[in-house]
Amino acid sequence: MTIKGAYWNCRFCRGAGCISCSTQREKCEARMKDRMPEPIFTADRNDPEDMAALGRIFGGDAIREASEAGAFGFAENITQRAAMEGIKQLLRKHVIYEPSDKPECEK
């Protein structure tokens, strides 16, 4: 029988529930926080360009094209699309120099 709030990986009670469960859970979460992967693409719903990029990743055409690759290629195709859109988003939002801007010497 386990007690509500017991931590399954507690080194003292092995998940039965004890006074150290919350401390053990916090230690594990702190260790795992550094290991968690960062998302490859995040969309701001107030940004129309992000929503368009989301459509290019998960839209009908993208799903159709990814499913043609087969069961194993589906996830890989979607992941590649998300990574590419993430890179484009990073360049669009965080690069100061816009390609349409001309340097001072060319004006």
OpenMM code with the backbone's topology and positions (N, CA, C; nanometers):
from openmm import Vec3, app, unit

residues = "MET THR ILE LYS GLY ALA TYR TRP ASN CYS ARG PHE CYS ARG GLY ALA GLY CYS ILE SER CYS SER THR GLN ARG GLU LYS CYS GLU ALA ARG MET LYS ASP ARG MET PRO GLU PRO ILE PHE THR ALA ASP ARG ASN ASP PRO GLU ASP MET ALA ALA LEU GLY ARG ILE PHE GLY GLY ASP ALA ILE ARG GLU ALA SER GLU ALA GLY ALA PHE GLY PHE ALA GLU ASN ILE THR GLN ARG ALA ALA MET GLU GLY ILE LYS GLN LEU LEU ARG LYS HIS VAL ILE TYR GLU PRO SER ASP LYS PRO GLU CYS GLU LYS".split()
positions = [
    Vec3(0.0838, -0.1176, 0.0000),
    Vec3(0.0000, 0.0000, 0.0000),
    Vec3(0.0890, 0.1249, 0.0000),
    Vec3(0.0539, 0.2208, -0.0844),
    Vec3(0.1301, 0.3450, -0.0887),
    Vec3(0.0461, 0.4593, -0.0357),
    Vec3(0.1119, 0.5578, 0.0176),
    Vec3(0.0466, 0.6755, 0.0728),
    Vec3(0.0423, 0.7820, -0.0356),
    Vec3(-0.0650, 0.8600, -0.0365),
    Vec3(-0.0781, 0.9683, -0.1335),
    Vec3(0.0381, 1.0663, -0.1163),
    Vec3(0.1011, 1.1032, -0.2282),
    Vec3(0.2150, 1.1935, -0.2249),
    Vec3(0.3480, 1.1226, -0.2111),
    Vec3(0.3441, 0.9889, -0.2046),
    Vec3(0.4691, 0.9132, -0.1941),
    Vec3(0.5431, 0.9209, -0.3266),
    Vec3(0.6744, 0.9296, -0.3177),
    Vec3(0.7585, 0.9358, -0.4372),
    Vec3(0.8071, 0.7957, -0.4691),
    Vec3(0.7817, 0.7499, -0.5887),
    Vec3(0.8086, 0.6117, -0.6281),
    Vec3(0.9560, 0.5751, -0.6197),
    Vec3(1.0463, 0.6726, -0.6316),
    Vec3(1.1888, 0.6433, -0.6345),
    Vec3(1.2601, 0.6899, -0.5066),
    Vec3(1.1866, 0.6993, -0.3968),
    Vec3(1.2464, 0.7424, -0.2706),
    Vec3(1.3442, 0.6349, -0.2228),
    Vec3(1.4649, 0.6763, -0.1891),
    Vec3(1.5659, 0.5774, -0.1500),
    Vec3(1.5438, 0.5243, -0.0094),
    Vec3(1.4582, 0.5888, 0.0672),
    Vec3(1.4338, 0.5441, 0.2040),
    Vec3(1.3171, 0.4459, 0.2145),
    Vec3(1.2069, 0.4745, 0.1458),
    Vec3(1.0881, 0.3888, 0.1612),
    Vec3(1.0503, 0.3146, 0.0343),
    Vec3(1.1183, 0.3414, -0.0772),
    Vec3(1.0912, 0.2773, -0.2070),
    Vec3(0.9458, 0.2961, -0.2529),
    Vec3(0.8909, 0.4144, -0.2239),
    Vec3(0.7582, 0.4475, -0.2729),
    Vec3(0.6447, 0.4172, -0.1785),
    Vec3(0.6728, 0.3682, -0.0591),
    Vec3(0.5666, 0.3389, 0.0368),
    Vec3(0.5145, 0.4660, 0.1029),
    Vec3(0.5957, 0.5693, 0.1079),
    Vec3(0.5559, 0.6966, 0.1675),
    Vec3(0.6277, 0.7200, 0.2988),
    Vec3(0.7053, 0.8257, 0.3043),
    Vec3(0.7771, 0.8598, 0.4264),
    Vec3(0.7980, 1.0100, 0.4328),
    Vec3(0.8644, 1.0551, 0.5360),
    Vec3(0.8884, 1.1974, 0.5561),
    Vec3(0.9870, 1.2545, 0.4538),
    Vec3(1.0677, 1.1717, 0.3901),
    Vec3(1.1702, 1.2177, 0.2962),
    Vec3(1.1255, 1.2156, 0.1509),
    Vec3(1.0059, 1.1693, 0.1231),
    Vec3(0.9605, 1.1576, -0.0162),
    Vec3(0.9632, 1.2906, -0.0911),
    Vec3(0.9159, 1.3960, -0.0286),
    Vec3(0.9115, 1.5253, -0.0992),
    Vec3(1.0521, 1.5767, -0.1280),
    Vec3(1.1442, 1.5560, -0.0347),
    Vec3(1.2831, 1.5987, -0.0567),
    Vec3(1.3468, 1.5192, -0.1690),
    Vec3(1.3230, 1.3886, -0.1701),
    Vec3(1.3782, 1.3032, -0.2757),
    Vec3(1.3207, 1.3415, -0.4122),
    Vec3(1.1909, 1.3739, -0.4177),
    Vec3(1.1276, 1.4149, -0.5436),
    Vec3(1.1905, 1.5450, -0.5942),
    Vec3(1.2097, 1.6432, -0.5054),
    Vec3(1.2697, 1.7707, -0.5445),
    Vec3(1.4119, 1.7528, -0.5963),
    Vec3(1.4901, 1.6656, -0.5323),
    Vec3(1.6269, 1.6404, -0.5781),
    Vec3(1.6271, 1.5792, -0.7182),
    Vec3(1.5386, 1.4847, -0.7408),
    Vec3(1.5311, 1.4193, -0.8718),
    Vec3(1.4866, 1.5189, -0.9789),
    Vec3(1.3868, 1.6014, -0.9479),
    Vec3(1.3398, 1.7008, -1.0452),
    Vec3(1.4498, 1.8016, -1.0780),
    Vec3(1.5298, 1.8391, -0.9785),
    Vec3(1.6407, 1.9323, -1.0035),
    Vec3(1.7459, 1.8696, -1.0944),
    Vec3(1.7737, 1.7397, -1.0755),
    Vec3(1.8699, 1.6705, -1.1623),
    Vec3(1.8159, 1.6567, -1.3039),
    Vec3(1.6883, 1.6244, -1.3160),
    Vec3(1.6284, 1.6018, -1.4475),
    Vec3(1.6074, 1.7322, -1.5242),
    Vec3(1.5963, 1.8443, -1.4543),
    Vec3(1.5736, 1.9724, -1.5203),
    Vec3(1.6865, 2.0050, -1.6171),
    Vec3(1.8086, 1.9732, -1.5800),
    Vec3(1.9230, 1.9991, -1.6669),
    Vec3(1.9267, 1.9060, -1.7870),
    Vec3(1.8634, 1.7918, -1.7768),
    Vec3(1.8669, 1.6917, -1.8845),
    Vec3(1.7513, 1.7038, -1.9819),
    Vec3(1.6520, 1.7829, -1.9485),
    Vec3(1.5344, 1.7929, -2.0340),
    Vec3(1.5701, 1.8653, -2.1634),
    Vec3(1.5275, 1.8127, -2.2764),
    Vec3(1.5595, 1.8783, -2.4035),
    Vec3(1.4775, 2.0058, -2.4228),
    Vec3(1.5331, 2.0985, -2.4939),
    Vec3(1.4627, 2.2220, -2.5276),
    Vec3(1.3749, 2.1959, -2.6501),
    Vec3(1.2617, 2.2635, -2.6608),
    Vec3(1.1784, 2.2453, -2.7804),
    Vec3(1.2495, 2.3002, -2.9044),
    Vec3(1.2285, 2.2347, -3.0179),
    Vec3(1.2953, 2.2801, -3.1398),
    Vec3(1.2160, 2.3893, -3.2099),
    Vec3(1.0877, 2.4030, -3.1741),
    Vec3(1.0063, 2.5094, -3.2313),
    Vec3(0.8969, 2.5456, -3.1322),
    Vec3(0.8821, 2.6732, -3.1028),
    Vec3(0.7715, 2.7215, -3.0206),
    Vec3(0.7034, 2.8330, -3.0976),
    Vec3(0.5724, 2.8321, -3.0948),
    Vec3(0.4962, 2.9309, -3.1717),
    Vec3(0.4239, 3.0269, -3.0783),
    Vec3(0.4292, 3.1526, -3.1133),
    Vec3(0.3533, 3.2550, -3.0433),
    Vec3(0.2213, 3.2716, -3.1173),
    Vec3(0.1114, 3.2481, -3.0494),
    Vec3(-0.0168, 3.2513, -3.1213),
    Vec3(-0.0575, 3.3920, -3.1648),
    Vec3(0.0092, 3.4938, -3.1140),
    Vec3(-0.0186, 3.6312, -3.1564),
    Vec3(0.0672, 3.6740, -3.2751),
    Vec3(0.1567, 3.5878, -3.3204),
    Vec3(0.2444, 3.6196, -3.4328),
    Vec3(0.1957, 3.5427, -3.5566),
    Vec3(0.1446, 3.6126, -3.6578),
    Vec3(0.0921, 3.5443, -3.7769),
    Vec3(0.1972, 3.4607, -3.8497),
    Vec3(0.3228, 3.5046, -3.8472),
    Vec3(0.4273, 3.4270, -3.9144),
    Vec3(0.4541, 3.2963, -3.8415),
    Vec3(0.4446, 3.2969, -3.7086),
    Vec3(0.4604, 3.1727, -3.6336),
    Vec3(0.3457, 3.0766, -3.6629),
    Vec3(0.2252, 3.1296, -3.6762),
    Vec3(0.1105, 3.0439, -3.7054),
    Vec3(0.1212, 2.9841, -3.8464),
    Vec3(0.1731, 3.0615, -3.9393),
    Vec3(0.1947, 3.0100, -4.0751),
    Vec3(0.3006, 2.9003, -4.0728),
    Vec3(0.4053, 2.9191, -3.9922),
    Vec3(0.5097, 2.8174, -3.9799),
    Vec3(0.4532, 2.6904, -3.9180),
    Vec3(0.3649, 2.7059, -3.8214),
    Vec3(0.3012, 2.5895, -3.7588),
    Vec3(0.2191, 2.5118, -3.8608),
    Vec3(0.1542, 2.5850, -3.9500),
    Vec3(0.0800, 2.5207, -4.0588),
    Vec3(0.1719, 2.4462, -4.1544),
    Vec3(0.2914, 2.5012, -4.1770),
    Vec3(0.3868, 2.4318, -4.2653),
    Vec3(0.4419, 2.3062, -4.2000),
    Vec3(0.4414, 2.3019, -4.0671),
    Vec3(0.4907, 2.1826, -3.9973),
    Vec3(0.3816, 2.0773, -3.9859),
    Vec3(0.2619, 2.1183, -3.9400),
    Vec3(0.1560, 2.0225, -3.9093),
    Vec3(0.0341, 2.0349, -3.9991),
    Vec3(0.0426, 2.1146, -4.1056),
    Vec3(-0.0705, 2.1326, -4.1954),
    Vec3(-0.0991, 2.0079, -4.2773),
    Vec3(-0.2070, 2.0137, -4.3514),
    Vec3(-0.2496, 1.8986, -4.4309),
    Vec3(-0.1454, 1.8513, -4.5301),
    Vec3(-0.0847, 1.9444, -4.6030),
    Vec3(0.0176, 1.9070, -4.7009),
    Vec3(0.1385, 1.8438, -4.6325),
    Vec3(0.1765, 1.8980, -4.5171),
    Vec3(0.2924, 1.8442, -4.4448),
    Vec3(0.2647, 1.7026, -4.3959),
    Vec3(0.1454, 1.6789, -4.3444),
    Vec3(0.1093, 1.5455, -4.2953),
    Vec3(0.1035, 1.4474, -4.4115),
    Vec3(0.0458, 1.4908, -4.5227),
    Vec3(0.0361, 1.4037, -4.6403),
    Vec3(0.1754, 1.3666, -4.6918),
    Vec3(0.2626, 1.4650, -4.7003),
    Vec3(0.3984, 1.4397, -4.7486),
    Vec3(0.4767, 1.3513, -4.6515),
    Vec3(0.4583, 1.3740, -4.5230),
    Vec3(0.5292, 1.2933, -4.4231),
    Vec3(0.4792, 1.1497, -4.4222),
    Vec3(0.3498, 1.1292, -4.4439),
    Vec3(0.2961, 0.9929, -4.4417),
    Vec3(0.3403, 0.9127, -4.5640),
    Vec3(0.3782, 0.9800, -4.6710),
    Vec3(0.4300, 0.9092, -4.7880),
    Vec3(0.5650, 0.8451, -4.7594),
    Vec3(0.6349, 0.8974, -4.6587),
    Vec3(0.7662, 0.8431, -4.6227),
    Vec3(0.7552, 0.7119, -4.5464),
    Vec3(0.6347, 0.6745, -4.5046),
    Vec3(0.6163, 0.5506, -4.4304),
    Vec3(0.6113, 0.5770, -4.2805),
    Vec3(0.5887, 0.4709, -4.2062),
    Vec3(0.5712, 0.4840, -4.0615),
    Vec3(0.6972, 0.5361, -3.9931),
    Vec3(0.8127, 0.4901, -4.0352),
    Vec3(0.9361, 0.5316, -3.9695),
    Vec3(0.9807, 0.6703, -4.0148),
    Vec3(0.9453, 0.7104, -4.1345),
    Vec3(0.9860, 0.8402, -4.1844),
    Vec3(0.8952, 0.9536, -4.1415),
    Vec3(0.7767, 0.9212, -4.0891),
    Vec3(0.6792, 1.0227, -4.0521),
    Vec3(0.7329, 1.1153, -3.9441),
    Vec3(0.7741, 1.0590, -3.8323),
    Vec3(0.8237, 1.1401, -3.7201),
    Vec3(0.9501, 1.2155, -3.7595),
    Vec3(1.0354, 1.1506, -3.8361),
    Vec3(1.1593, 1.2146, -3.8794),
    Vec3(1.1298, 1.3339, -3.9696),
    Vec3(1.0346, 1.3198, -4.0588),
    Vec3(0.9977, 1.4267, -4.1505),
    Vec3(0.9395, 1.5460, -4.0744),
    Vec3(0.8494, 1.5198, -3.9808),
    Vec3(0.7890, 1.6266, -3.9015),
    Vec3(0.8952, 1.6961, -3.8164),
    Vec3(0.9866, 1.6174, -3.7582),
    Vec3(1.0930, 1.6746, -3.6754),
    Vec3(1.1844, 1.7632, -3.7585),
    Vec3(1.2167, 1.7202, -3.8791),
    Vec3(1.3016, 1.8018, -3.9663),
    Vec3(1.2325, 1.9319, -4.0045),
    Vec3(1.1034, 1.9236, -4.0333),
    Vec3(1.0281, 2.0455, -4.0663),
    Vec3(1.0269, 2.1425, -3.9479),
    Vec3(1.0045, 2.0888, -3.8273),
    Vec3(1.0018, 2.1735, -3.7080),
    Vec3(1.1376, 2.2366, -3.6827),
    Vec3(1.2433, 2.1610, -3.7036),
    Vec3(1.3786, 2.2155, -3.6833),
    Vec3(1.4077, 2.3270, -3.7830),
    Vec3(1.3701, 2.3091, -3.9081),
    Vec3(1.3938, 2.4120, -4.0091),
    Vec3(1.3133, 2.5382, -3.9790),
    Vec3(1.1875, 2.5205, -3.9391),
    Vec3(1.1055, 2.6376, -3.9065),
    Vec3(1.1582, 2.7067, -3.7807),
    Vec3(1.2128, 2.6294, -3.6870),
    Vec3(1.2727, 2.6876, -3.5672),
    Vec3(1.3936, 2.7734, -3.6011),
    Vec3(1.4751, 2.7267, -3.6948),
    Vec3(1.5920, 2.8040, -3.7381),
    Vec3(1.5472, 2.9315, -3.8089),
    Vec3(1.4472, 2.9202, -3.8968),
    Vec3(1.3959, 3.0389, -3.9671),
    Vec3(1.3381, 3.1397, -3.8680),
    Vec3(1.2671, 3.0883, -3.7671),
    Vec3(1.2091, 3.1758, -3.6657),
    Vec3(1.3181, 3.2473, -3.5861),
    Vec3(1.4211, 3.1738, -3.5501),
    Vec3(1.5325, 3.2321, -3.4761),
    Vec3(1.5974, 3.3444, -3.5570),
    Vec3(1.6208, 3.3195, -3.6839),
    Vec3(1.6797, 3.4216, -3.7697),
    Vec3(1.5869, 3.5413, -3.7870),
    Vec3(1.4587, 3.5146, -3.8014),
    Vec3(1.3620, 3.6225, -3.8227),
    Vec3(1.3469, 3.7096, -3.6987),
    Vec3(1.3458, 3.6495, -3.5808),
    Vec3(1.3179, 3.7261, -3.4591),
    Vec3(1.4420, 3.7825, -3.3903),
    Vec3(1.5575, 3.7218, -3.4106),
    Vec3(1.6728, 3.7606, -3.3306),
    Vec3(1.7900, 3.8179, -3.4092),
    Vec3(1.7803, 3.8227, -3.5393),
    Vec3(1.8891, 3.8795, -3.6191),
    Vec3(1.8552, 4.0244, -3.6480),
    Vec3(1.9468, 4.1133, -3.6207),
    Vec3(1.9233, 4.2568, -3.6382),
    Vec3(1.9274, 4.2943, -3.7858),
    Vec3(2.0223, 4.2383, -3.8597),
    Vec3(2.0401, 4.2712, -4.0012),
    Vec3(1.9354, 4.1995, -4.0847),
    Vec3(1.8512, 4.2729, -4.1510),
    Vec3(1.7503, 4.2162, -4.2396),
    Vec3(1.8075, 4.2062, -4.3805),
    Vec3(1.7789, 4.0982, -4.4526),
    Vec3(1.8318, 4.0851, -4.5893),
    Vec3(1.7877, 4.1984, -4.6817),
    Vec3(1.6718, 4.2595, -4.6566),
    Vec3(1.6245, 4.3673, -4.7426),
    Vec3(1.6984, 4.4976, -4.7163),
    Vec3(1.7615, 4.5113, -4.5992),
    Vec3(1.8384, 4.6310, -4.5678),
    Vec3(1.9715, 4.6287, -4.6443),
    Vec3(2.0063, 4.7416, -4.6973),
    Vec3(2.1360, 4.7510, -4.7655),
    Vec3(2.2359, 4.8136, -4.6704),
    Vec3(2.3591, 4.7689, -4.6738),
    Vec3(2.4616, 4.8337, -4.5918),
    Vec3(2.4790, 4.9788, -4.6333),
    Vec3(2.5363, 5.0598, -4.5453),
    Vec3(2.5573, 5.2035, -4.5683),
    Vec3(2.6333, 5.2326, -4.6972),
    Vec3(2.7306, 5.1497, -4.7292),
    Vec3(2.8141, 5.1771, -4.8461),
    Vec3(2.7380, 5.1577, -4.9771),
    Vec3(2.6266, 5.0855, -4.9764),
    Vec3(2.5524, 5.0604, -5.0991),
    Vec3(2.4374, 5.1564, -5.1182),
    Vec3(2.4085, 5.2433, -5.0236),
    Vec3(2.2950, 5.3344, -5.0345),
    Vec3(2.3281, 5.4551, -5.1187),
] * unit.nanometer
topology = app.Topology()
chain = topology.addChain("A")
for resn in residues:
    res = topology.addResidue(resn, chain)
    for name in ("N", "CA", "C"):
        topology.addAtom(name, app.Element.getBySymbol(name[0]), res)
